[in-house]
Amino acid sequence: MSKSEIMPRKILVVDDEPYVCDAVRMMLAFDGHQVETASSGNAALAMFAAGKYDLVITDYAMPAMKGDELALAIKARAPSQPVVLITAYAEMLKSSDKPLDGVDFIVSKPFLLENLREAVEKTTAANHDGAKS
């Protein structure tokens, strides 16, 4: 998918590592997305309650609230909200007996801009029906 084919989205990025948050924000902003960041699950929930997002992208391994727990909390508030999980543990999580309820797509670390583009497209395309947000 080329940059010109990308429809801008409003995205919330959640990661406790500031440099990862900034890197994901910059990659997504490069494609024209409006990106806000949160450094914890609780901060993300507060921002989510106050605003509307086309997509939430969260890290898995965070203190206090892991990404899958955040996904469940978000889905409890907005069941159709797309949530993408970024993790270095993708293969382990996918092969475990415990399903990742609330997670719509998993991106493995390390990742490239193209991996983020795929996640955005696959999780938000159905919610926009071709309409510009």
Phi and psi restraints in degrees (value plus and minus 20) as a CYANA .aco file:
   2 SER   PHI    -107.4   -67.4
   2 SER   PSI     140.5   180.5
   3 LYS   PHI     -77.8   -37.8
   3 LYS   PSI     -56.0   -16.0
   4 SER   PHI     -87.9   -47.9
   4 SER   PSI     -39.7     0.3
   5 GLU   PHI    -107.8   -67.8
   5 GLU   PSI     -24.1    15.9
   6 ILE   PHI    -107.7   -67.7
   6 ILE   PSI     108.2   148.2
   7 MET   PHI    -109.4   -69.4
   7 MET   PSI     105.9   145.9
   8 PRO   PHI     -80.3   -40.3
   8 PRO   PSI     118.8   158.8
   9 ARG   PHI    -145.5  -105.5
   9 ARG   PSI     141.1   181.1
  10 LYS   PHI    -119.5   -79.5
  10 LYS   PSI      98.2   138.2
  11 ILE   PHI    -146.2  -106.2
  11 ILE   PSI     116.6   156.6
  12 LEU   PHI    -124.0   -84.0
  12 LEU   PSI     102.6   142.6
  13 VAL   PHI    -128.5   -88.5
  13 VAL   PSI     110.3   150.3
  14 VAL   PHI    -144.5  -104.5
  14 VAL   PSI     100.5   140.5
  15 ASP   PHI    -179.5  -139.5
  15 ASP   PSI     117.7   157.7
  16 ASP   PHI     -98.1   -58.1
  16 ASP   PSI     -31.3     8.7
  17 GLU   PHI    -115.5   -75.5
  17 GLU   PSI      89.7   129.7
  18 PRO   PHI     -75.6   -35.6
  18 PRO   PSI     -59.0   -19.0
  19 TYR   PHI     -88.1   -48.1
  19 TYR   PSI     -52.7   -12.7
  20 VAL   PHI     -90.0   -50.0
  20 VAL   PSI     -65.2   -25.2
  21 CYS   PHI     -75.3   -35.3
  21 CYS   PSI     -67.9   -27.9
  22 ASP   PHI     -85.1   -45.1
  22 ASP   PSI     -61.0   -21.0
  23 ALA   PHI     -83.9   -43.9
  23 ALA   PSI     -65.3   -25.3
  24 VAL   PHI     -85.3   -45.3
  24 VAL   PSI     -62.5   -22.5
  25 ARG   PHI     -78.7   -38.7
  25 ARG   PSI     -66.4   -26.4
  26 MET   PHI     -85.5   -45.5
  26 MET   PSI     -60.6   -20.6
  27 MET   PHI     -81.6   -41.6
  27 MET   PSI     -66.1   -26.1
  28 LEU   PHI     -89.8   -49.8
  28 LEU   PSI     -59.2   -19.2
  29 ALA   PHI     -84.1   -44.1
  29 ALA   PSI     -52.4   -12.4
  30 PHE   PHI     -76.4   -36.4
  30 PHE   PSI     -54.6   -14.6
  31 ASP   PHI    -108.4   -68.4
  31 ASP   PSI     -14.2    25.8
  32 GLY   PHI      72.8   112.8
  32 GLY   PSI     -13.7    26.3
  33 HIS   PHI     -97.1   -57.1
  33 HIS   PSI     129.8   169.8
  34 GLN   PHI    -110.3   -70.3
  34 GLN   PSI      97.9   137.9
  35 VAL   PHI    -141.8  -101.8
  35 VAL   PSI     110.6   150.6
  36 GLU   PHI    -137.0   -97.0
  36 GLU   PSI     132.3   172.3
  37 THR   PHI    -145.4  -105.4
  37 THR   PSI     133.1   173.1
  38 ALA   PHI    -156.7  -116.7
  38 ALA   PSI     125.7   165.7
  39 SER   PHI    -117.7   -77.7
  39 SER   PSI     -18.3    21.7
  40 SER   PHI    -177.0  -137.0
  40 SER   PSI     143.9   183.9
  41 GLY   PHI     -81.5   -41.5
  41 GLY   PSI     -62.1   -22.1
  42 ASN   PHI     -85.4   -45.4
  42 ASN   PSI     -61.5   -21.5
  43 ALA   PHI     -83.0   -43.0
  43 ALA   PSI     -59.9   -19.9
  44 ALA   PHI     -83.9   -43.9
  44 ALA   PSI     -61.4   -21.4
  45 LEU   PHI     -83.3   -43.3
  45 LEU   PSI     -58.9   -18.9
  46 ALA   PHI     -84.1   -44.1
  46 ALA   PSI     -63.8   -23.8
  47 MET   PHI     -87.1   -47.1
  47 MET   PSI     -58.9   -18.9
  48 PHE   PHI     -83.8   -43.8
  48 PHE   PSI     -58.9   -18.9
  49 ALA   PHI     -86.0   -46.0
  49 ALA   PSI     -50.8   -10.8
  50 ALA   PHI    -110.4   -70.4
  50 ALA   PSI     -36.0     4.0
  51 GLY   PHI    -160.5  -120.5
  51 GLY   PSI     149.6   189.6
  52 LYS   PHI    -131.1   -91.1
  52 LYS   PSI     112.9   152.9
  53 TYR   PHI    -145.6  -105.6
  53 TYR   PSI     125.0   165.0
  54 ASP   PHI     -96.5   -56.5
  54 ASP   PSI     -46.2    -6.2
  55 LEU   PHI    -177.1  -137.1
  55 LEU   PSI     124.1   164.1
  56 VAL   PHI    -136.5   -96.5
  56 VAL   PSI     107.9   147.9
  57 ILE   PHI    -136.3   -96.3
  57 ILE   PSI     101.3   141.3
  58 THR   PHI    -149.9  -109.9
  58 THR   PSI     127.2   167.2
  59 ASP   PHI     -91.9   -51.9
  59 ASP   PSI     136.0   176.0
  60 TYR   PHI    -104.8   -64.8
  60 TYR   PSI     -75.0   -35.0
  61 ALA   PHI    -108.3   -68.3
  61 ALA   PSI      72.9   112.9
  62 MET   PHI    -150.1  -110.1
  62 MET   PSI     129.6   169.6
  63 PRO   PHI     -90.7   -50.7
  63 PRO   PSI     137.5   177.5
  64 ALA   PHI      52.1    92.1
  64 ALA   PSI     -73.8   -33.8
  65 MET   PHI    -161.3  -121.3
  65 MET   PSI      94.2   134.2
  66 LYS   PHI     -91.7   -51.7
  66 LYS   PSI     142.7   182.7
  67 GLY   PHI     -79.5   -39.5
  67 GLY   PSI     -56.8   -16.8
  68 ASP   PHI     -89.3   -49.3
  68 ASP   PSI     -52.4   -12.4
  69 GLU   PHI     -88.9   -48.9
  69 GLU   PSI     -60.2   -20.2
  70 LEU   PHI     -82.2   -42.2
  70 LEU   PSI     -63.5   -23.5
  71 ALA   PHI     -78.1   -38.1
  71 ALA   PSI     -64.7   -24.7
  72 LEU   PHI     -83.2   -43.2
  72 LEU   PSI     -61.1   -21.1
  73 ALA   PHI     -84.8   -44.8
  73 ALA   PSI     -59.4   -19.4
  74 ILE   PHI     -87.7   -47.7
  74 ILE   PSI     -64.0   -24.0
  75 LYS   PHI     -85.1   -45.1
  75 LYS   PSI     -49.5    -9.5
  76 ALA   PHI     -85.5   -45.5
  76 ALA   PSI     -52.2   -12.2
  77 ARG   PHI    -107.1   -67.1
  77 ARG   PSI     -55.4   -15.4
  78 ALA   PHI    -165.6  -125.6
  78 ALA   PSI      68.0   108.0
  79 PRO   PHI     -75.7   -35.7
  79 PRO   PSI     -48.3    -8.3
  80 SER   PHI    -112.8   -72.8
  80 SER   PSI     -17.4    22.6
  81 GLN   PHI     -87.5   -47.5
  81 GLN   PSI     100.7   140.7
  82 PRO   PHI     -89.7   -49.7
  82 PRO   PSI     116.3   156.3
  83 VAL   PHI    -152.3  -112.3
  83 VAL   PSI     108.3   148.3
  84 VAL   PHI    -130.9   -90.9
  84 VAL   PSI     116.1   156.1
  85 LEU   PHI    -127.3   -87.3
  85 LEU   PSI     107.8   147.8
  86 ILE   PHI    -126.0   -86.0
  86 ILE   PSI     107.5   147.5
  87 THR   PHI    -176.6  -136.6
  87 THR   PSI     130.3   170.3
  88 ALA   PHI    -103.5   -63.5
  88 ALA   PSI     -27.5    12.5
  89 TYR   PHI    -126.0   -86.0
  89 TYR   PSI       5.8    45.8
  90 ALA   PHI     -75.6   -35.6
  90 ALA   PSI     -70.3   -30.3
  91 GLU   PHI     -83.1   -43.1
  91 GLU   PSI     -61.5   -21.5
  92 MET   PHI     -83.2   -43.2
  92 MET   PSI     -63.8   -23.8
  93 LEU   PHI     -88.1   -48.1
  93 LEU   PSI     -60.2   -20.2
  94 LYS   PHI     -87.1   -47.1
  94 LYS   PSI     -52.1   -12.1
  95 SER   PHI    -112.2   -72.2
  95 SER   PSI     -25.7    14.3
  96 SER   PHI     -96.2   -56.2
  96 SER   PSI     142.0   182.0
  97 ASP   PHI     -97.1   -57.1
  97 ASP   PSI     -34.4     5.6
  98 LYS   PHI    -108.7   -68.7
  98 LYS   PSI      93.8   133.8
  99 PRO   PHI     -90.5   -50.5
  99 PRO   PSI     132.3   172.3
 100 LEU   PHI    -113.9   -73.9
 100 LEU   PSI      55.3    95.3
 101 ASP   PHI     -80.3   -40.3
 101 ASP   PSI     118.3   158.3
 102 GLY   PHI      72.1   112.1
 102 GLY   PSI     -33.0     7.0
 103 VAL   PHI    -120.4   -80.4
 103 VAL   PSI     105.9   145.9
 104 ASP   PHI    -114.3   -74.3
 104 ASP   PSI     -42.5    -2.5
 105 PHE   PHI    -179.5  -139.5
 105 PHE   PSI     124.9   164.9
 106 ILE   PHI    -139.3   -99.3
 106 ILE   PSI     112.1   152.1
 107 VAL   PHI    -132.5   -92.5
 107 VAL   PSI     107.4   147.4
 108 SER   PHI    -103.9   -63.9
 108 SER   PSI     117.5   157.5
 109 LYS   PHI    -105.4   -65.4
 109 LYS   PSI     122.9   162.9
 110 PRO   PHI     -94.3   -54.3
 110 PRO   PSI     134.7   174.7
 111 PHE   PHI    -151.4  -111.4
 111 PHE   PSI     144.5   184.5
 112 LEU   PHI    -134.8   -94.8
 112 LEU   PSI     148.1   188.1
 113 LEU   PHI     -74.9   -34.9
 113 LEU   PSI     -59.0   -19.0
 114 GLU   PHI     -81.7   -41.7
 114 GLU   PSI     -54.7   -14.7
 115 ASN   PHI     -85.6   -45.6
 115 ASN   PSI     -60.9   -20.9
 116 LEU   PHI     -86.4   -46.4
 116 LEU   PSI     -61.3   -21.3
 117 ARG   PHI     -78.6   -38.6
 117 ARG   PSI     -63.6   -23.6
 118 GLU   PHI     -82.0   -42.0
 118 GLU   PSI     -63.7   -23.7
 119 ALA   PHI     -82.9   -42.9
 119 ALA   PSI     -64.2   -24.2
 120 VAL   PHI     -82.9   -42.9
 120 VAL   PSI     -67.4   -27.4
 121 GLU   PHI     -82.8   -42.8
 121 GLU   PSI     -68.2   -28.2
 122 LYS   PHI     -88.9   -48.9
 122 LYS   PSI     -47.3    -7.3
 123 THR   PHI    -117.9   -77.9
 123 THR   PSI     -38.5     1.5
 124 THR   PHI    -133.8   -93.8
 124 THR   PSI     -35.3     4.7
 125 ALA   PHI     -77.6   -37.6
 125 ALA   PSI     -64.7   -24.7
 126 ALA   PHI     -86.6   -46.6
 126 ALA   PSI     -48.9    -8.9
 127 ASN   PHI     -99.0   -59.0
 127 ASN   PSI     -30.9     9.1
 128 HIS   PHI    -132.7   -92.7
 128 HIS   PSI     -35.9     4.1
 129 ASP   PHI      26.4    66.4
 129 ASP   PSI      16.0    56.0
 130 GLY   PHI      59.9    99.9
 130 GLY   PSI     -23.4    16.6
 131 ALA   PHI    -102.1   -62.1
 131 ALA   PSI     121.9   161.9
 132 LYS   PHI    -101.2   -61.2
 132 LYS   PSI     115.2   155.2
